[in-house]
Amino acid sequence: MAPDSPSADGAHAPGWRAWLKRYPLLQQSLTMLAGNSGAQLLVLLLLPILSRLYSPEDFGQFGVYTAICAIVVPLAGMRLDIAAILPHREDEAKILMRIASRSILVWAVLTSLIAFLAGPALTQLTHTEYLVPYLPLMGATVATLAQIQAMSQWKTRQQEFRELAWNKVLQHGSVSASQILLWLTGMIGMFGLLSGSLIGQGIAAIFLTWSGRQAFKLGQEANPEVSWRSLIRRYWKMPALNGATAILDSVRVNGIVLLVATFSTAAVGHFNMAWMLVQAPVALITGSINSVFYRAMATTPRGDLYRLVKSSILKFSIVSVSAMALLLIFAPWFIPLILGENWSNAGLYAQALAPWLMLTVVTSPIASLYVVTNTQQYMLGFGVLFTATPLLILAFSPFGLLLTIWMVSASMSVLLIGLAIMSLLVAKRWDRQGPAPHEVGDRP
């Protein structure tokens, strides 16, 4: 059955519920959309309070800290948590989840140890001495973010989209609320932002891990002939190619933040706030559909994948262009009105970022195509170009920060259009080929 074809389960259910049950892909997307809408709404409602309690410099310091940690997060689970969606057998998926969680623990310890030993010298070299008191906490940040990511993949495999959606609300609401409450108790500046972030992420990680604890329990159905070594050999492209692509993506996003910091710490605060506000509608859409479309692509039979990818690109292009137009017109005056007069630069940066980030609405849902079709080398090659472009522009631009951001946004928009075209070609070629040997045992 096609991913969004009518199902028989809801044929006799009353009203709109019957209609939704006939289209499981739409139903799952709407469930995730509801969770992401609630999470983003909470953040946006509390952001005007946070922007008046914490200064652009406070957000800038926190942004630099977060950027460093976020570079490590894609490494932590070896991308085997993402691979856990693919095996047909449940015991194989559980073994992959076990490996991923143990890897996360190792990386968290290593991050704190390296940050503690080498961090002080590096912060002095980069003029970020304000990070020194918080360096030992980097491992905790990596652990919570990576575990949330890993358990989200397990929930996706189990199609527990309602719990996944609820956790989005829990995580973002807990972070923002904790940061406000900590400021009221006297924990101001970066310390309040970081502590609130760890509390909220910790709550979300614990909730997901406890509710998904079956991911680590192997029962009698376990195949004794399947070992963790054989699974790593089968999915070696996940850490080797998909992992490299994820690291490139992380270096790009967080490297941009670190390069913006060379202008000033406050500039990072303005830039991150602009990024967050423009990313809010993007995350609302992509966060709702990425997991659903990943599973849809993984279960779509050959011959139908091109149609699914083409339909996705066309539908989300309409959404992207509409949202982009609104941001280009209203961002420069609306954002300072909401956040306060100290944030006028954030409105200008948001206007410049709009074309780039809105086009990610089109390409984000189809990014998992390269995992499903086992063509991750193409995404890796694109990732190198997509990473190098903004970093080189920011590093060598002779212009001011605002014009430089416009240059980055225009360049990235062109590259994303190229990615959409390449995805169509990959999907078409996949549909024309027969099953490959490595697909045996995976979802069709």
Secondary structure, DSSP 8 states (H G I E B T S, - for coil): --TTS--STTTTS-HHHHHHHT-HHHHHHHHHHHHHHHHHHHHHHHHHHHHHHS-HHHHHHHHHHHHHHHHHHHHHTTTHHHHTTSBSSHHHHHHHHHHHHHHHHHHHHHHHHHHHHHHHHHHHHTT-GGGGGGGGGHHHHHHHHHHHHHHHHHHHHTT-HHHHHHHHHHHHHHHHHHHHHHHHTT--HHHHHHHHHHHHHHHHHHHHHHHTGGGG---TT--TT--HHHHHHHTTHIIIIIHHHHHHHHHHHHHHHHHHTTT-HHHHHHHHHHHHHHHHHHHHHHHHHHHHHHHHHHH--TTSHHHHHHHHHHHHHHHHHHHHHHHHHHHHHHHHHHH-GGGHHHHHHHHHHHHHHHHHHHHGGGTTHHHHTT-HHHHHHHHHHHHHHHHHHHHH--S-HHHHHHHHHHHHHHHHHHHHHHHHHHHHHHHHS---GGGTTB--
